[in-house]
Amino acid sequence: MWNQLSIKSKLMVLVLGISLGALLTSGILSWLQFRSAFQTQVFERLNSIRAAKGKQLEFYLETLSGHIATLSDDRMVVSAMVELNAAYRQLNNEAIADNWLTDLEQYYTDDFLPDLAENTQSTQLASNYRPTTQAGQYLQYQYIANNVSATAVNTDDAGDGSDYSRIHARYHPHFRHLTLEFGYTDLYLINFTTGDIVYSTRKSVDYATSIDRGPYRRSNLADVVAAVRNDPGPGFVQVEDYRPYIPNYAAPTAFYAAPIYNGPHIVGILAAQLPTDRIQSVLTGHQEWEQDGLGETGQVYVVGADVLMRSSDRTLLEEPDTYHNRLKRLGLAPQTLHLAQALNTSILLHPVDTTATEAALAGTIDTEIITDYRGVPVLSSYAPLRLQGLRWAILAEIDQTEAFGPVNTLQIYMSILGVILILLITWFSNFAAQSFAQPIQILLDVADRIRQGERDVEIEIGSDLKSDQLEESLKGVLQDLHAQEILTAAKEAINETLRQNLMPKAMAKRLQQEPLPIADSLQQITIVVVRLSGLQDMIRTAAPGAIAESMHHIIQIFDEKAKTYGLETQLTIDNTYLATCGISQLVLDHQERAVNFALDLVRTVEADTTEFPSTLDLQIGIHSGSAIAGVICTGNQDRKATHSKSVNNQVVNSQSVNSKPIYNHPADVKTDSKLMYKLWGDTITIAMELNLQGGASNSILVTQPIRDRLQDQYLLVPTPFLHVKDIGAIGRWMVFTPTHQFEYHVDLLQTCLAQLLPQAPVTTKHFYTYLLDREPELAGILLGPQCKQDILDQIDHYQTSLFQLLQTVVTGLGTIDKLLPTVQRWGQEYTQHYGQPLEHQHYEALYNALIWAFDKTPGVDLSLEVTQAWHTGYLFLRGVMEEATMGTIK
């Protein structure tokens, strides 16, 4: 049928088909690109909202935890705990009048139990909840049943003349102010031993009961108190997740609790109900969702490890009836539905078992389109929350229909425009076919003759075209073909150069001769990973061209050094420079070459401040071992038609891949594919992670194989083990270099030492007290049989010795090559004197004693940065002493 069409008809069909195809393709691609970009924008907005709300919630709960820890150490709280506890015990001897018990029974029967029974949909008995102790009955009568105030929280003094009421009147206004200021639902003071709640701000039915033997012994308040008892560290706050709490009429309640110490003695427990309303305000933005960028259907909510909500659903807050009908459709139990309606909350009542919640609770941070708990497609951004003691996840979601509203509108507009363009293109194709039919036929005939190899083509055409113009055009075509052949050859030469720069020359040569993939097993190579840090200021302030020029200059110098020592540059990504020795050429001293290369880099960077930024800092890791090197092709490759099964899991032999090739020859790889030179194996993994966070400036860390080979040539100082996932603990040693490794740390340490000197007796007393009280074994080794009083009597002598030692260390870290012999001598003298070296735990105990003494000294700013500086210097000196003592033992 096609052959029966005239040239005009064919041209018209071609023009129309191409135009419509281009229109359809461009329209679909544009729409898909717009949809993808719009979806990305929505996800970015959701990510921003989710991250902001998550940080706000984490900060708020951390603030509350810190406040509870601070309150537990507050002198007012300690005094209140001690005094109220004593007064509470006195009340156990008070006689309880019969009418008091009658009034108390009536309060439970008339006021508390009806609302509780309504919420729980179950029959409740007063005998299950009323207090049984005399103190409990006394206080609940005076502050609850017989309270004439509108709420018990406003009653400072019950007016009964008891010591308890007198003490209560003194402290209660302060606690009431705290609950109002920080939003706590209730604050408790609890006897550590008996579990008696001796004080409650709100005075609910849990007031004056025992969480050990009372009606709420199985509540989460009892659980959080048990957690404090199990781990009663000073200032350590325990948290218990939301659970229904009977005194709050079965409303979900969460608790914080911390121990209260009076000096060294624990006297009670401070507990607080988390302010649920304020947590909801953080997540809902005071119910201003649209102003937060969540539109009409978006919301941010939190779920717990049981996939139940820990916040209120937006629909519940805006349309309660709609929300409750939705819960019915989800098939929840009638009792749960009633409780959600009675308490007006979705916390612990609404399950959200979606793929997003499962992923977030598993620790994943991501965005995706999911079907939510309503069965509605939504765009969801989710992440786990970092909260001590709580496994929560936060999700920000918006309905897909609302999110893609502009995309759907654009689709309608594009459809209308497409119809109009089709009509215009049809008219134009008819006109174009009429105009170009005859010339095209002539061009087709001539092109066919040229394709067959003719070069001197004689053209005979009608009077509509000039023959000389056509001949010039065809000659241009021939010239273009020739130029294209030259360009192809030039590109092949460029590709060859790129291959040789991408991989070792031997591998590049094999790439031209062998099919992909290509792989070799390398039995013994050394990997050098150089991480460049300290360039942030230059990157933030300099122009892109200046940054590129500076990085090019640095890498060029590194490459020259690598070439000098026989190393090959493998990779430079971002701030990581990777070089190897032993891949292309087998050398026996590859480990020594690598270490000398690293030392040369450090010397060059520190010595030549004109060539390198003054802030440049090198973190170098060196490791030796076996690896696999190869060339793979990613993207869209042609596979052999003769293959009958996949060979993706084939094993790479020691020298090359001997099985049939997965891919064609590299020359046949499609243009949208990428050739990649790769190194695999544990050796690469360890080298990349070896010096991620080096404590010292311009530091070089090596592993056991290099240490065993080169320990007689260099001073290698042990550092903490590196724990690599799926590999285990890796020993590390720092190569000593007489450079300014600790220059930055010395400034911090000198400032700290200057703050310590005015309080030197205090610091010294704390240091030796710590050793004598907490490390008696180490104190016996270092101090002999002297008792604490002997030490305190000679505090001036010990102060002089301690601060002379600290001054020597701090000053010496600035000139480490001078300090090194002194530290080695310390280790050797100690070993010679005592006959054995200090063990690891002894070094740790000495460091802990120093930091504890510094922290207890008034006027010392022991920030995290200063503590890290002390720890970095300590690790280095410990390693030097350990090496020195090992040499002495030998």
Secondary structure in CASP SS format (residue, H / E / C, confidence):
PFRMAT SS
TARGET T0000
AUTHOR 0000-0000-0000
METHOD secondary structure of the structure
MODEL  1
M C 1.00
W H 1.00
N H 1.00
Q H 1.00
L C 1.00
S C 1.00
I H 1.00
K H 1.00
S H 1.00
K H 1.00
L H 1.00
M H 1.00
V H 1.00
L H 1.00
V H 1.00
L H 1.00
G H 1.00
I H 1.00
S H 1.00
L H 1.00
G H 1.00
A H 1.00
L H 1.00
L H 1.00
T H 1.00
S H 1.00
G H 1.00
I H 1.00
L H 1.00
S H 1.00
W H 1.00
L H 1.00
Q H 1.00
F H 1.00
R H 1.00
S H 1.00
A H 1.00
F H 1.00
Q H 1.00
T H 1.00
Q H 1.00
V H 1.00
F H 1.00
E H 1.00
R H 1.00
L H 1.00
N H 1.00
S H 1.00
I H 1.00
R H 1.00
A H 1.00
A H 1.00
K H 1.00
G H 1.00
K H 1.00
Q H 1.00
L H 1.00
E H 1.00
F H 1.00
Y H 1.00
L H 1.00
E H 1.00
T H 1.00
L H 1.00
S H 1.00
G H 1.00
H H 1.00
I H 1.00
A H 1.00
T H 1.00
L H 1.00
S H 1.00
D C 1.00
D C 1.00
R H 1.00
M H 1.00
V H 1.00
V H 1.00
S H 1.00
A H 1.00
M H 1.00
V H 1.00
E H 1.00
L H 1.00
N H 1.00
A H 1.00
A H 1.00
Y H 1.00
R H 1.00
Q H 1.00
L H 1.00
N C 1.00
N C 1.00
E C 1.00
A C 1.00
I C 1.00
A C 1.00
D H 1.00
N H 1.00
W H 1.00
L H 1.00
T H 1.00
D H 1.00
L H 1.00
E H 1.00
Q H 1.00
Y H 1.00
Y H 1.00
T H 1.00
D H 1.00
D H 1.00
F H 1.00
L H 1.00
P H 1.00
D H 1.00
L H 1.00
A H 1.00
E H 1.00
N H 1.00
T H 1.00
Q C 1.00
S C 1.00
T C 1.00
Q C 1.00
L C 1.00
A H 1.00
S H 1.00
N H 1.00
Y C 1.00
R C 1.00
P C 1.00
T C 1.00
T C 1.00
Q H 1.00
A H 1.00
G H 1.00
Q H 1.00
Y H 1.00
L H 1.00
Q H 1.00
Y H 1.00
Q H 1.00
Y H 1.00
I H 1.00
A H 1.00
N C 1.00
N C 1.00
V C 1.00
S C 1.00
A C 1.00
T C 1.00
A H 1.00
V H 1.00
N H 1.00
T C 1.00
D C 1.00
D C 1.00
A C 1.00
G C 1.00
D C 1.00
G C 1.00
S C 1.00
D H 1.00
Y H 1.00
S H 1.00
R H 1.00
I H 1.00
H H 1.00
A H 1.00
R H 1.00
Y H 1.00
H H 1.00
P H 1.00
H H 1.00
F H 1.00
R H 1.00
H H 1.00
L H 1.00
T H 1.00
L H 1.00
E H 1.00
F H 1.00
G C 1.00
Y C 1.00
T C 1.00
D C 1.00
L E 1.00
Y E 1.00
L E 1.00
I E 1.00
N C 1.00
F C 1.00
T C 1.00
T C 1.00
G C 1.00
D E 1.00
I E 1.00
V E 1.00
Y E 1.00
S E 1.00
T C 1.00
R C 1.00
K C 1.00
S C 1.00
V C 1.00
D C 1.00
Y C 1.00
A C 1.00
T C 1.00
S E 1.00
I C 1.00
D C 1.00
R C 1.00
G C 1.00
P C 1.00
Y C 1.00
R C 1.00
R C 1.00
S C 1.00
N H 1.00
L H 1.00
A H 1.00
D H 1.00
V H 1.00
V H 1.00
A H 1.00
A H 1.00
V H 1.00
R H 1.00
N H 1.00
D C 1.00
P C 1.00
G C 1.00
P C 1.00
G C 1.00
F C 1.00
V C 1.00
Q E 1.00
V E 1.00
E E 1.00
D E 1.00
Y E 1.00
R E 1.00
P E 1.00
Y E 1.00
I H 1.00
P H 1.00
N H 1.00
Y C 1.00
A C 1.00
A E 1.00
P E 1.00
T E 1.00
A E 1.00
F E 1.00
Y E 1.00
A E 1.00
A E 1.00
P E 1.00
I E 1.00
Y E 1.00
N E 1.00
G C 1.00
P C 1.00
H E 1.00
I E 1.00
V E 1.00
G E 1.00
I E 1.00
L E 1.00
A E 1.00
A E 1.00
Q E 1.00
L C 1.00
P C 1.00
T H 1.00
D H 1.00
R H 1.00
I H 1.00
Q H 1.00
S H 1.00
V H 1.00
L H 1.00
T H 1.00
G C 1.00
H C 1.00
Q C 1.00
E C 1.00
W C 1.00
E C 1.00
Q C 1.00
D C 1.00
G C 1.00
L C 1.00
G C 1.00
E C 1.00
T C 1.00
G C 1.00
Q E 1.00
V E 1.00
Y E 1.00
V E 1.00
V E 1.00
G C 1.00
A C 1.00
D C 1.00
V C 1.00
L E 1.00
M E 1.00
R C 1.00
S C 1.00
S C 1.00
D C 1.00
R H 1.00
T H 1.00
L H 1.00
L H 1.00
E H 1.00
E C 1.00
P H 1.00
D H 1.00
T H 1.00
Y H 1.00
H H 1.00
N H 1.00
R H 1.00
L H 1.00
K H 1.00
R H 1.00
L C 1.00
G C 1.00
L C 1.00
A C 1.00
P H 1.00
Q H 1.00
T H 1.00
L H 1.00
H H 1.00
L H 1.00
A H 1.00
Q H 1.00
A H 1.00
L H 1.00
N C 1.00
T C 1.00
S C 1.00
I C 1.00
L C 1.00
L C 1.00
H C 1.00
P E 1.00
V C 1.00
D C 1.00
T C 1.00
T H 1.00
A H 1.00
T H 1.00
E H 1.00
A H 1.00
A H 1.00
L H 1.00
A C 1.00
G C 1.00
T C 1.00
I C 1.00
D E 1.00
T E 1.00
E E 1.00
I E 1.00
I E 1.00
T E 1.00
D C 1.00
Y C 1.00
R C 1.00
G C 1.00
V C 1.00
P E 1.00
V E 1.00
L E 1.00
S E 1.00
S E 1.00
Y E 1.00
A E 1.00
P E 1.00
L C 1.00
R C 1.00
L E 1.00
Q C 1.00
G C 1.00
L E 1.00
R C 1.00
W C 1.00
A E 1.00
I E 1.00
L E 1.00
A E 1.00
E E 1.00
I E 1.00
D E 1.00
Q H 1.00
T H 1.00
E H 1.00
A H 1.00
F C 1.00
G H 1.00
P H 1.00
V H 1.00
N H 1.00
T H 1.00
L H 1.00
Q H 1.00
I H 1.00
Y H 1.00
M H 1.00
S H 1.00
I H 1.00
L H 1.00
G H 1.00
V H 1.00
I H 1.00
L H 1.00
I H 1.00
L H 1.00
L H 1.00
I H 1.00
T H 1.00
W H 1.00
F H 1.00
S H 1.00
N H 1.00
F H 1.00
A H 1.00
A H 1.00
Q H 1.00
S H 1.00
F H 1.00
A H 1.00
Q H 1.00
P H 1.00
I H 1.00
Q H 1.00
I H 1.00
L H 1.00
L H 1.00
D H 1.00
V H 1.00
A H 1.00
D H 1.00
R H 1.00
I H 1.00
R H 1.00
Q C 1.00
G C 1.00
E C 1.00
R C 1.00
D C 1.00
V C 1.00
E C 1.00
I C 1.00
E C 1.00
I C 1.00
G C 1.00
S C 1.00
D C 1.00
L C 1.00
K C 1.00
S H 1.00
D H 1.00
Q H 1.00
L H 1.00
E H 1.00
E H 1.00
S H 1.00
L H 1.00
K H 1.00
G H 1.00
V H 1.00
L H 1.00
Q H 1.00
D H 1.00
L H 1.00
H H 1.00
A H 1.00
Q H 1.00
E H 1.00
I H 1.00
L H 1.00
T H 1.00
A H 1.00
A H 1.00
K H 1.00
E H 1.00
A H 1.00
I H 1.00
N H 1.00
E H 1.00
T H 1.00
L H 1.00
R H 1.00
Q H 1.00
N H 1.00
L H 1.00
M C 1.00
P C 1.00
K H 1.00
A H 1.00
M H 1.00
A H 1.00
K H 1.00
R H 1.00
L H 1.00
Q H 1.00
Q H 1.00
E C 1.00
P C 1.00
L C 1.00
P C 1.00
I E 1.00
A E 1.00
D E 1.00
S E 1.00
L E 1.00
Q E 1.00
Q E 1.00
I E 1.00
T E 1.00
I E 1.00
V E 1.00
V E 1.00
V E 1.00
R E 1.00
L E 1.00
S E 1.00
G C 1.00
L C 1.00
Q H 1.00
D H 1.00
M H 1.00
I H 1.00
R H 1.00
T H 1.00
A C 1.00
A C 1.00
P H 1.00
G H 1.00
A H 1.00
I H 1.00
A H 1.00
E H 1.00
S H 1.00
M H 1.00
H H 1.00
H H 1.00
I H 1.00
I H 1.00
Q H 1.00
I H 1.00
F H 1.00
D H 1.00
E H 1.00
K H 1.00
A H 1.00
K H 1.00
T H 1.00
Y C 1.00
G C 1.00
L C 1.00
E E 1.00
T E 1.00
Q E 1.00
L E 1.00
T E 1.00
I E 1.00
D C 1.00
N C 1.00
T E 1.00
Y E 1.00
L E 1.00
A E 1.00
T E 1.00
C E 1.00
G C 1.00
I C 1.00
S C 1.00
Q C 1.00
L C 1.00
V C 1.00
L C 1.00
D C 1.00
H H 1.00
Q H 1.00
E H 1.00
R H 1.00
A H 1.00
V H 1.00
N H 1.00
F H 1.00
A H 1.00
L H 1.00
D H 1.00
L H 1.00
V H 1.00
R H 1.00
T H 1.00
V H 1.00
E H 1.00
A H 1.00
D C 1.00
T C 1.00
T C 1.00
E C 1.00
F C 1.00
P C 1.00
S C 1.00
T C 1.00
L C 1.00
D E 1.00
L E 1.00
Q E 1.00
I E 1.00
G E 1.00
I E 1.00
H E 1.00
S E 1.00
G E 1.00
S E 1.00
A E 1.00
I E 1.00
A E 1.00
G E 1.00
V E 1.00
I E 1.00
C E 1.00
T E 1.00
G C 1.00
N C 1.00
Q C 1.00
D C 1.00
R E 1.00
K C 1.00
A C 1.00
T C 1.00
H C 1.00
S C 1.00
K C 1.00
S C 1.00
V C 1.00
N C 1.00
N C 1.00
Q C 1.00
V C 1.00
V C 1.00
N C 1.00
S C 1.00
Q C 1.00
S C 1.00
V C 1.00
N C 1.00
S C 1.00
K C 1.00
P C 1.00
I C 1.00
Y E 1.00
N C 1.00
H C 1.00
P H 1.00
A H 1.00
D H 1.00
V C 1.00
K C 1.00
T C 1.00
D C 1.00
S C 1.00
K E 1.00
L E 1.00
M E 1.00
Y E 1.00
K E 1.00
L E 1.00
W E 1.00
G C 1.00
D H 1.00
T H 1.00
I H 1.00
T H 1.00
I H 1.00
A H 1.00
M H 1.00
E H 1.00
L C 1.00
N C 1.00
L C 1.00
Q C 1.00
G C 1.00
G C 1.00
A C 1.00
S C 1.00
N C 1.00
S E 1.00
I E 1.00
L E 1.00
V E 1.00
T C 1.00
Q H 1.00
P H 1.00
I H 1.00
R H 1.00
D H 1.00
R H 1.00
L H 1.00
Q C 1.00
D C 1.00
Q C 1.00
Y C 1.00
L C 1.00
L E 1.00
V E 1.00
P E 1.00
T E 1.00
P E 1.00
F E 1.00
L E 1.00
H E 1.00
V E 1.00
K C 1.00
D C 1.00
I C 1.00
G E 1.00
A E 1.00
I E 1.00
G E 1.00
R E 1.00
W E 1.00
M E 1.00
V E 1.00
F C 1.00
T C 1.00
P C 1.00
T C 1.00
H C 1.00
Q C 1.00
F C 1.00
E H 1.00
Y H 1.00
H H 1.00
V H 1.00
D H 1.00
L H 1.00
L H 1.00
Q H 1.00
T H 1.00
C H 1.00
L H 1.00
A H 1.00
Q H 1.00
L H 1.00
L H 1.00
P H 1.00
Q H 1.00
A H 1.00
P H 1.00
V H 1.00
T H 1.00
T H 1.00
K H 1.00
H H 1.00
F H 1.00
Y H 1.00
T H 1.00
Y H 1.00
L H 1.00
L H 1.00
D H 1.00
R H 1.00
E C 1.00
P H 1.00
E H 1.00
L H 1.00
A H 1.00
G H 1.00
I H 1.00
L H 1.00
L H 1.00
G C 1.00
P C 1.00
Q C 1.00
C C 1.00
K H 1.00
Q H 1.00
D H 1.00
I H 1.00
L H 1.00
D H 1.00
Q C 1.00
I H 1.00
D H 1.00
H H 1.00
Y H 1.00
Q H 1.00
T H 1.00
S H 1.00
L H 1.00
F H 1.00
Q H 1.00
L H 1.00
L H 1.00
Q H 1.00
T H 1.00
V H 1.00
V H 1.00
T H 1.00
G H 1.00
L H 1.00
G H 1.00
T C 1.00
I H 1.00
D H 1.00
K H 1.00
L H 1.00
L H 1.00
P H 1.00
T H 1.00
V H 1.00
Q H 1.00
R H 1.00
W H 1.00
G H 1.00
Q H 1.00
E H 1.00
Y H 1.00
T H 1.00
Q H 1.00
H H 1.00
Y H 1.00
G C 1.00
Q C 1.00
P C 1.00
L C 1.00
E C 1.00
H H 1.00
Q H 1.00
H H 1.00
Y H 1.00
E H 1.00
A H 1.00
L H 1.00
Y H 1.00
N H 1.00
A H 1.00
L H 1.00
I H 1.00
W H 1.00
A H 1.00
F H 1.00
D H 1.00
K H 1.00
T C 1.00
P C 1.00
G C 1.00
V C 1.00
D C 1.00
L C 1.00
S C 1.00
L H 1.00
E H 1.00
V H 1.00
T H 1.00
Q H 1.00
A H 1.00
W H 1.00
H H 1.00
T H 1.00
G H 1.00
Y H 1.00
L H 1.00
F H 1.00
L H 1.00
R H 1.00
G H 1.00
V H 1.00
M H 1.00
E H 1.00
E H 1.00
A H 1.00
T H 1.00
M H 1.00
G H 1.00
T H 1.00
I H 1.00
K C 1.00
END
